[in-house]
């Protein structure tokens, strides 16, 4: 299958579930549906889509101009942001925590 690049429907964000865990009928899952059903944040959705594209590439579904390395970079960048966001949340609760309190998620990682 050739690589696709579109802001519309793309096969690399679909996957056929042929043997569902709970024995239901087979179905086609789409990344966007899963992201919306789980109410993912932008950061979570970006990580999810990067991992999805990496796995889809192994099935011959590829985004034009994308690479596994670029997706790995995105997972790391947004993973660091997610860790920073969670650290800020944790530190904002009054727990007597002595860890540094960054002003922004990115500030923690510098």
C-alpha positions as CSV (number, residue, x, y, z in Angstrom):
1,X,0.0,0.0,0.0
2,X,1.3,3.5,-0.8
3,X,1.7,6.2,1.7
4,X,-1.2,8.6,2.2
5,X,-1.3,12.3,3.1
6,X,-4.7,13.9,3.6
7,X,-6.6,16.0,6.0
8,X,-9.6,13.9,5.1
9,X,-10.2,10.1,5.6
10,X,-7.0,8.1,5.7
11,X,-6.6,4.3,5.9
12,X,-3.7,4.6,8.4
13,X,-6.1,5.7,11.1
14,X,-8.4,2.7,10.7
15,X,-7.9,-0.9,11.9
16,X,-10.1,-3.9,11.5
17,X,-10.8,-5.8,14.7
18,X,-11.4,-9.3,13.4
19,X,-11.4,-11.2,16.7
20,X,-12.8,-8.9,19.4
21,X,-11.9,-9.9,23.0
22,X,-15.5,-10.2,24.1
23,X,-16.5,-12.4,21.2
24,X,-18.6,-9.6,19.5
25,X,-18.9,-9.1,15.7
26,X,-15.8,-7.9,13.9
27,X,-15.7,-4.1,13.4
28,X,-13.4,-1.3,12.2
29,X,-12.0,1.0,14.8
30,X,-10.9,4.6,14.0
31,X,-8.4,6.5,16.0
32,X,-10.5,9.7,16.2
33,X,-13.5,7.7,17.5
34,X,-11.4,6.2,20.3
35,X,-9.8,9.6,21.1
36,X,-13.2,11.3,21.4
37,X,-14.8,8.4,23.3
38,X,-12.0,8.5,25.9
39,X,-12.1,12.4,26.0
40,X,-8.3,12.6,25.4
41,X,-6.5,15.9,25.7
42,X,-4.5,17.3,22.8
43,X,-1.3,16.0,24.4
44,X,-2.7,12.5,25.0
45,X,-4.2,12.4,21.5
46,X,-0.9,13.4,19.9
47,X,0.9,10.6,21.7
48,X,-1.9,8.1,20.8
49,X,-1.9,9.0,17.1
50,X,1.9,8.8,17.0
51,X,1.9,5.3,18.4
52,X,-1.0,4.3,16.2
53,X,0.8,5.5,13.0
54,X,4.0,3.6,14.1
55,X,2.0,0.4,14.5
56,X,-0.1,0.9,11.3
57,X,3.2,1.3,9.4
58,X,4.0,-2.3,10.3
59,X,0.7,-3.3,8.5
60,X,1.7,-1.3,5.4
61,X,-0.4,1.8,6.2
62,X,1.8,4.8,6.2
63,X,1.4,8.6,6.4
64,X,3.3,10.3,3.5
65,X,6.3,12.2,4.8
66,X,6.2,10.5,8.2
67,X,8.8,8.3,9.8
68,X,9.0,6.1,12.9
69,X,11.8,8.3,14.2
70,X,9.6,11.4,13.9
71,X,6.8,9.7,15.7
72,X,9.2,8.6,18.4
73,X,10.3,12.2,18.8
74,X,6.7,13.3,19.2
75,X,6.0,10.6,21.8
76,X,9.0,11.8,23.8
77,X,8.2,15.5,23.4
78,X,4.5,15.1,24.4
79,X,5.3,12.5,27.0
80,X,7.6,15.0,28.7
81,X,4.8,17.6,28.5
82,X,2.4,15.1,30.0
83,X,4.8,14.3,32.9
84,X,5.2,18.1,33.5
85,X,1.5,18.7,33.5
86,X,1.0,15.9,36.0
87,X,3.8,17.1,38.2
88,X,2.2,20.6,38.3
89,X,-1.1,19.0,39.3
90,X,0.5,16.9,42.0
91,X,2.5,19.9,43.3
92,X,-0.5,22.1,43.4
93,X,-2.1,19.9,46.0
94,X,-1.0,20.7,49.4
95,X,0.9,17.6,50.3
96,X,4.1,19.1,51.8
97,X,5.9,18.0,48.7
98,X,9.5,19.3,48.6
99,X,10.0,18.8,44.8
100,X,10.6,21.9,42.6
101,X,7.4,23.5,41.4
102,X,7.7,24.5,37.8
103,X,5.6,27.3,36.3
104,X,5.0,25.5,33.0
105,X,5.3,21.9,32.0
106,X,8.4,22.5,29.9
107,X,10.2,24.4,32.7
108,X,10.6,21.1,34.6
109,X,12.6,19.5,31.9
110,X,15.2,22.3,31.4
